[in-house]
Amino acid sequence: MGRVRTGLDELVRLRFSPLRGRRFALLIHAASVASDGTFILELLHRENLTPARVFAPEHGLFGEAQDQVPVEDRRDPIWGLPLRSLYGKTPESLYPRPEDLEDLDLVVVDLQDVGVRYYTFVYTMAFLIREAARVGVPVLVLDRPNPLGGERVEGGGVEPPLRSFVGAFSIPVLHGMTPGELARMWNETEGWKASLEILPLVGWNRNMPFEHTGLPWVPPSPNMPFPTTARVYGATCLLEGTNVSEGRGTTRPFEHFGAPWLDPLHLAQEVHIAGAHLRPVAFIPTFHKYAGELVRGVFLHVRDPEVFSPLEAGYALLSYFLKHPAFALRDAPYEFREDVPAVDLLLGASWIRPLLAKGEVKEVLRRLEPERVRFLTHRRSFLLYP
C-alpha cells in the first residue's frame, strides 16, 4: 500500500462495515480503485456485497465514451449490475431520478477529480448529493487526492449566466480542494442539508502532487491518461471551445495541441510560459478535430510545476490564438448550452475574452485576484487536510 490511503482504502480497512446490512448504490468510474489497483466492484464482489445499482458519470463506468457522448442505462458488462447513466442526451439526465434513490439506505461516491473547474465529475457528485438530500438518503464520499495538490488556487468564479456543466458552481479554475471538501462546502453553502459523511484520506497533505502519493494513476476519463495531463488541463482545456485541436484523438491529449493552419515556430517564439517549454510538433488525430489530417502544433512541457501557472498559460495561449486570422470559436452546442460560446462557459466571465483579445493577460489575472482571495477565505472552514 502506498504512503497515502484513499477513502476506499479506509473502507477496506473497516471491512466495509458502513455498507453491511444496508441497501446501497455507488457513484463510481474507472478510477475507483484501491491503492493496490483493485476496482471497487471487485472488492465488493469478494465480500459478497452487491450494490442495488451503480451510477456512472460522464464517459461511462469504464471511461469508454468520449466527451459529450450520451451514455445509456444498461447493465455493466462484467458483473451485470444495473447501471444508471448520469450523462445522457438532456440536462435532466445529469440528475438521479427520485425512484433511483428512494429504495436506498445509502449512496457511496468514489470519484477521482483532477482539480480543475471544467472537469465534470464533482458536479455529478454534487447533483447526486442534492437529490439524495431531498429524499432523505445518506451519502458517504470516499475521498481522493487533488492531483494538483491543495495549495494552488487560480482564477475567479463563474457568472450566473455562464453556469453550465463545466462550471455548475462558482469556484476558481484551480480550486485546490478534494471531492470530499467540495461536498462539505456545497452541502452547507447551497443549503442541501444532506446526511453527508466523508471517509477521508490518510497521509495526504496539501502540498503533495499525485506523483508523491504512491497511488496508481488510472485514467478517470479517456483523455486524462497521465497525471501530467491533469497538470496542463487547466490551460489547454480552454481550446475545447475553439477550432484548435486540444489533442483528442492522440496519445497525449491536452499536452499537445494545434491546427493545420498553425505556425508552431511562431507560437513557440511569441508565447513564453514560466516553468514550461513549448516544443514544435506535428500529429494526426484519429478522431475529433482534424481527424486524419496533419496538424502542426506544440507540446507543452512543464519543467517546473511550482512556477508553472495553468491559468496564466491558458490565457496566454488563448490570447495568441484570438489574434490569428484562421482562428474561430466553437459554434456547436457545448455541455447542453447553445446560447453562449463554449469558450466563455469555460472562462466563466463574459469580460475575460475581450481583454485576452487585446493581449491583456496580466490585467485579467489582476481583476480576478480579489475573487481568488475571497475563495481562499471562504473555503477554509471546509478543508480536511493540513
N, C-alpha and C positions, 0 to 999 in steps of 0.2 A: 504493500500500500504506500502511496506517495506521502509526501510531507503534509499535504493538505487533504482533508477529508471533506467530501461534499455532504449535502443533506441526505442524499441517497445512501452514502456510506454510513451515516449515522442511523438511518432507518434499518440497514442491515445489522449494525451493531446492536440495535434494540430488538433484533429478531422479528421485525415487522409488527411489533406489539400494537402500535397505533391503528393497524388495519384489521387485526384479528377480531372476528365476531361482528364485523361491520360490512354493510353493503357499500362498496366504494367504486369510484371511477377514477381514471387517470387522464391528465392532460400532459402528453409527452411527445417526444420526437426522437430522431435518430441519435442525438447526443445524450439521451437519458441513460447514461451508463455509470456503473460504479468505477472506482479508481483502478480496478483490475481489468476494465474494459467490458464487463458483463452487462448486457442490456437489461433494463429493469423488468421487462416481461419474462425474461429467462429466470431472473432471480425469484420472481413471484411464482413461476411455474414449479421451481424446485421446492417451494414451501407449500405447495398445494393451495395457493391463494389466487383466486380468479376475479379480476375486476368485472363489474357489471357491464361496463363499456369503456372504450378508450376514445378520448377526444384528441384530434390531431390538428395542429395549426397550419398555417401556410406551408406549402411544399409537401404536405402529407406526412404520414408517420415515419417513413424512412427517407425523407428528403428526395422523393422520386419525381416530384413535379417541379417544373421550372417556375420562375417568377410570374405572378399574376395568372397562373393556370388554375382554374377551378378544380377542386378535388371532390369527388362524390362520396357519399356514405357507402360503406361496404363492410366486409369482414376482412380483418388483417390476414395477409397471405401466409402467415407462419403458424399462429396459434388459433386462428379462426374466431377471434374475439370481435364483437360488434364495434365497428369503427365509425365514429361520428365526426365528420369533417367540419372544422370551424373556418373554412375558407372556400366558399362556393362562388356562385355567379352573382350574388346580390349583397348589398351591405348587411342585410338581415342575417345572412349566413355566417357572419362573424361572431354571432352570439349563440350560446346554447339555448335551446327551447326549454320552457318550464318542464315539459314532460321528460326531458333528458336528465333533469336534476331531482325531481320531486320524489323519486323512489330510492334516493341515495341517503346514506348516513354520513358520507364524507367524499370530498373530491381532493385528490392529490395532484399537485402541479410540480413537474420537474422539467424545466426548460433551460437550455444554455443560451444566454443572451450574448451580444458582442459589445455592449456598452455604448451604442450609438442610437440616437433618437429615431433614425429612419428604419431600424430593424424591428419587425412587427411582432415578434413573439411575446414581448412584455405586454402589448396591448391585448393580445388574445388572453393572456393570464388575467389582466385587469377586467376585461369584459366578463370572463367566467366568474371572477370573484363577485362582481356586481350582481350578476344574475343569481348566483348561489345565495347571496345575502337576501335577495327578495323572496326566496322560497325557504330560507332558514336552514340551508345545508352548510356545515362547517367546511373550511378549506385548509389543507395542510400544504405549505410550499416547502419543497426540498431545495434549499438554496445552493447556488453555484457561483463561482467567482466571476467578477467582471474581468474579461481577458485583458483589458487595458489598464487594470488597476483601479483603485478607488479614489485617487487624489486628483487626477487631471479632470477638470471641468472646463468646457469650452462652448462659447456661444450663448445665445439667449433663448427665449421661449418661442411659442407658436401663437400668432394672432388668431383670435376666434374664427374669422372667415377662412383660415387656411388649415383648420383642423382636418385631419384625414387619417387613414390607416398607416401613414408614415409619420404621423405626428398627432396622435389622438389626445395627448395631454401636453401642457406647456412645460416642457423640460428642455434643458440645453442639448445641443447636438451630442456632446460628450458629457454624460451626466455623472459618471463616476460612482454608480450605485449598483448593487446586486439585485437580482429579481426579488429576493425576499425583502430588501429595503424598499424598493419601489412599491411592492404590495402593501407594506405597512403604511407608507406615506399616502398612497392613493386611498386606501381604505378609510383613513382618518380625514384627509382633506376633502375628499369627494363625498363624505358622509354616508358611505355604504353600510357601516356598522356590521360587517360580516364577522362571523366567528372564525377568526384567522389565526393560525399558528404557523410559525416559521421554524423549521428544523435547520439550524444554522451550520455554516462551515466551521471546521475546526482547523486551526493552524494557518488561516489566511489573514493577511493584513493589507492595508490599503495601498501600500507601495509595491505590491507583488504582481508583476505581469504574469500571464498564463504560463510562460515557459519556465517559471520558477516554482510552479505549484507541484510538479511531479505527476500531474494528472494527464491522462491521454486526451489528445485532441481528436474528437470525432466531428466531422463537418455537420453543423446544425442545420445547414441548408446547402443545396447543391453547388452554390457559387461562393462558399466560405470554406475552402479546402484546408487552410492553414491559419495558425494564429497571426502570421504576418499579413494575411488578408484582412483580418479584423483591424489590424493597426492602421491600414490605409483606407479602410471603408468609409470613415467619416469624411475623407477628402473626395474620393473618386465616385462615391455613390451619387453625388450631385450630377454626374454625367448621365445618369439614367434619364433625366429629364431633357435630354438633348439628342442631336444626331451624331454625337461622338460615341463610338463603341467603348463601353466600360470593360471590355474583355470577356464578356459572356460568350460561351462557345469555344473557349480556350482553357488550357490547364491552369492559368494564373489570372482569373478574373479579378478586376479591381486593382491589381498590381501593375498590369499594363493596359494601355488604352490608346485609342487613336481613331483615325478615319482615312479613307483613301486619298482625300484631298489635303491631308496634313503634311507640313514640312517639319519632321521631328527635330532636325538640327536647329531650325529657328526657334522652335518651342523650348528646347533644352538650353539655348543661349539666352532667351528672353525671360524665362521663368526661373527664379532662384528660390529654392525651398530650403530653409535652415534644417540641418540634420538629415538631409536626403540628397539623392543624386538622381537625375533623370537620364536614363540610358536609351538612346535611339534604338528602336526595334521594328520589326515587321512581323505580322502574324495573319493567319487566315482563320476566322471564326467558322466553326462547323455549324452554328445556328445563331439566331438572334441577329443583331445589326450586322450588315455587310457579310452575311453568311456566304462562304465560298469565294469571297473577294480578298485580294491582298490589301491589308490595312497597314498603313505606316503610322507608327506611334512611338511611345516611350514607355519604359519600365520604371516604376517609382521604387527606388531602393531606399529604405530607411536605414541610415547609417548610425544615427544617434537618437533612439526613442525618447530620451529625456529632453532633447532640443526640438525634435520634430513636432509640429502642431498640425494635426489633421485638418482642423477647420481653416487655419490660415492657408494651408496648402490647397485645399479645395477652392477657397475663394480666389487664390492667385491663378489657378488653372482656369476656373470659370471666367475670370476677368479677361484672360488671354483669349479664350475661345469666343467670347462675346464680341470681340473686335474683328474676328475672322470673317471674310465675305461669304464663305461657304457654310458657316455655322448656322444652325437653326434649332429652335426649341421643339421639343416633342409636342405634337398636336393631337395625339391619340389619348383616349381615356386612360387614367392612371389611378390605380387603387380606389376605384369606384367614384372618382371625381372626373368630370369632363368640362367643368365650368371654369377651371383655373389651370394655368400652365403647370405641368408637373414639377418643373424646377422651382417654382415659387412654393409649392407644397413642401418640397424638401428644404428650401431655405427658411420657411416658417414666418417670413415677414415680407410684405409687399414692397418695402422701400429698399431692400438689400440689392436686388438685381440692377436697378438703375445706377446705383453707386458703383457696383462692380464693373458695369459697362464703361464707367469713366475711369476705371483703374484705382478707385478709392478703397483698396483692401484695408489699409490701416484705419481709415475712417469708420468703416463698417465695424471692425473689431472694437474701436473706441466706443462707438454708440451702444454696442452690446454689453460692454463691461458692467454697467450698473445692474443689468438683469442677471448676469452671471454671479455677481457678488450677492445679490438678494437670494438667489437659489442656494448658494453655499450656506447662508444663514438658515434658510427655510428647511433644508434637508437634514440639518444637524441632529435634531431630536429623533430622526428615524434611522440613523446609522447603527449598525450592529457590530462593527469591527473597528479595531484601533488603526 
